[in-house]
Amino acid sequence: MRAVLHLEAEFRRVRETRCGYDVLMTTESDVPSGKNGLPELSGSERRALAARAQRLHAGVQIGARGLTDGTVAQIRQALSKHELIKIRVQADKGVEVDEVGRELARRVPCHVVRRVGKVLTVYLPGEIDPSARGSQAR
């Protein structure tokens, strides 16, 4: 419930500042649930998150060994600090990056906001400790 309320507050801020309107989901039952148990992101929310992520640099890399337990733990830790991160995937084809994104969304769980080339933008709404938050953008 706490994560849903935080997500609603984030949507309110994103919608008011980016989209110019304030249609809000007011109860937990109004928030549609996705495949990984997280509320679905609308198109405008995805665009707003992608805009926020534009200045970020890939903080995590997934190497040739793929998505290991250690990598998943590192991604969870990064998401607990930053909420929105970029991940670089070492893959030969975009299809492989999409597969890694689907697996990542299932195992963490989180939202894959978008993929540009071999870089995934990942979002996990939640309570963030302000003292742990650092600047990831350069």
C-alpha positions as a printed NumPy array, in Angstrom:
array([[  0.   ,   0.   ,   0.   ],
       [  2.853,   2.377,   0.857],
       [  4.511,   1.809,  -2.519],
       [  1.202,   2.451,  -4.299],
       [  0.692,   5.73 ,  -2.443],
       [  4.25 ,   6.795,  -3.263],
       [  3.672,   5.852,  -6.894],
       [  0.47 ,   7.911,  -6.958],
       [  2.356,  10.917,  -5.555],
       [  5.034,  10.461,  -8.243],
       [  2.352,  10.211, -10.948],
       [  0.706,  13.373,  -9.601],
       [  4.003,  15.272,  -9.797],
       [  4.829,  13.899, -13.247],
       [  1.379,  14.634, -14.62 ],
       [  1.186,  18.139, -13.211],
       [  4.66 ,  19.16 , -14.36 ],
       [  4.99 ,  17.259, -17.643],
       [  1.525,  16.721, -19.022],
       [ -0.379,  19.781, -17.874],
       [ -3.308,  17.847, -16.37 ],
       [ -4.016,  16.213, -13.049],
       [ -6.16 ,  13.124, -13.558],
       [ -5.194,  10.892, -10.654],
       [ -5.768,   7.317,  -9.622],
       [ -7.116,   7.695,  -6.096],
       [ -7.343,   4.185,  -4.648],
       [ -5.329,   1.018,  -4.834],
       [ -8.11 ,  -0.679,  -6.831],
       [ -7.85 ,   2.072,  -9.505],
       [ -4.207,   1.177, -10.202],
       [ -4.059,  -1.586, -12.833],
       [ -1.612,  -4.343, -11.96 ],
       [  0.932,  -5.553, -14.498],
       [  2.556,  -8.925, -15.061],
       [  5.168,  -8.383, -12.346],
       [  2.687,  -7.187,  -9.701],
       [  3.55 ,  -3.501, -10.125],
       [  1.028,  -0.926, -11.338],
       [  1.105,  -0.408, -15.105],
       [  2.688,   2.795, -16.387],
       [  0.714,   4.872, -18.86 ],
       [  2.313,   6.266, -21.991],
       [  2.591,   9.761, -20.536],
       [  4.22 ,   8.399, -17.379],
       [  6.728,   6.426, -19.461],
       [  7.578,   9.542, -21.486],
       [  8.033,  11.609, -18.326],
       [ 10.309,   8.949, -16.803],
       [ 12.281,   8.679, -20.047],
       [ 12.756,  12.449, -20.   ],
       [ 14.018,  12.291, -16.405],
       [ 16.447,   9.526, -17.394],
       [ 17.851,  11.343, -20.401],
       [ 20.819,  12.799, -18.511],
       [ 21.605,   9.626, -16.585],
       [ 24.533,   7.403, -17.463],
       [ 24.405,   3.619, -17.311],
       [ 25.216,   2.774, -13.705],
       [ 25.072,  -1.014, -14.054],
       [ 26.412,  -3.291, -16.774],
       [ 25.193,  -6.775, -17.603],
       [ 28.085,  -8.696, -19.106],
       [ 28.465, -11.748, -21.3  ],
       [ 27.429, -14.085, -18.441],
       [ 23.971, -12.528, -18.536],
       [ 21.67 , -11.74 , -15.66 ],
       [ 23.282, -13.423, -12.645],
       [ 22.082, -13.322,  -9.03 ],
       [ 24.844, -10.85 ,  -8.209],
       [ 23.78 ,  -8.549, -11.017],
       [ 20.151,  -8.681,  -9.874],
       [ 21.253,  -7.784,  -6.33 ],
       [ 23.331,  -4.888,  -7.657],
       [ 20.352,  -3.608,  -9.682],
       [ 18.047,  -3.849,  -6.647],
       [ 20.555,  -1.882,  -4.588],
       [ 20.878,   0.801,  -7.277],
       [ 17.078,   1.071,  -7.582],
       [ 16.716,   1.443,  -3.823],
       [ 19.021,   4.468,  -3.998],
       [ 17.959,   6.083,  -7.266],
       [ 14.498,   4.764,  -8.297],
       [ 15.374,   5.324, -11.978],
       [ 18.564,   3.868, -13.495],
       [ 20.085,   2.915, -16.829],
       [ 21.614,  -0.504, -17.483],
       [ 24.002,  -1.32 , -20.332],
       [ 23.653,  -4.846, -21.733],
       [ 26.52 ,  -6.547, -23.547],
       [ 24.589,  -8.322, -26.313],
       [ 24.925,  -8.835, -30.045],
       [ 21.291,  -8.152, -30.999],
       [ 18.443,  -5.982, -29.784],
       [ 16.275,  -9.078, -29.362],
       [ 18.7  , -10.319, -26.684],
       [ 18.464,  -6.971, -24.885],
       [ 14.65 ,  -7.23 , -24.93 ],
       [ 14.876, -10.732, -23.44 ],
       [ 17.185,  -9.475, -20.687],
       [ 14.717,  -6.646, -20.024],
       [ 11.786,  -9.038, -19.647],
       [ 13.798, -11.315, -17.353],
       [ 14.966,  -8.319, -15.324],
       [ 11.39 ,  -7.031, -14.904],
       [ 10.351, -10.465, -13.676],
       [ 13.272, -11.071, -11.285],
       [ 13.698,  -7.649,  -9.637],
       [ 10.559,  -6.775, -10.151],
       [ 10.638,  -3.381, -11.855],
       [  9.416,  -1.487, -14.916],
       [ 11.516,  -1.359, -18.068],
       [ 10.645,   2.153, -19.207],
       [ 12.419,   1.967, -22.559],
       [ 15.286,   0.471, -24.523],
       [ 17.599,   2.512, -26.71 ],
       [ 20.152,   0.313, -28.419],
       [ 21.81 ,  -1.761, -25.71 ],
       [ 20.739,   0.474, -22.809],
       [ 17.654,  -0.254, -20.689],
       [ 16.008,   2.427, -18.547],
       [ 14.544,   0.803, -15.434],
       [ 12.158,   2.263, -12.832],
       [ 11.086,   0.972,  -9.438],
       [  8.859,   3.25 ,  -7.373],
       [  9.499,   3.19 ,  -3.667],
       [ 10.532,   4.964,  -0.526],
       [ 13.965,   6.508,  -0.992],
       [ 16.218,   7.575,   1.86 ],
       [ 17.26 ,  11.168,   0.987],
       [ 20.67 ,  10.671,   2.624],
       [ 21.354,   7.645,   0.378],
       [ 20.372,   9.452,  -2.806],
       [ 23.328,  10.666,  -4.819],
       [ 23.632,  12.42 ,  -8.118],
       [ 23.951,   9.883, -10.898],
       [ 23.938,  12.413, -13.736],
       [ 27.138,  14.13 , -14.773]])
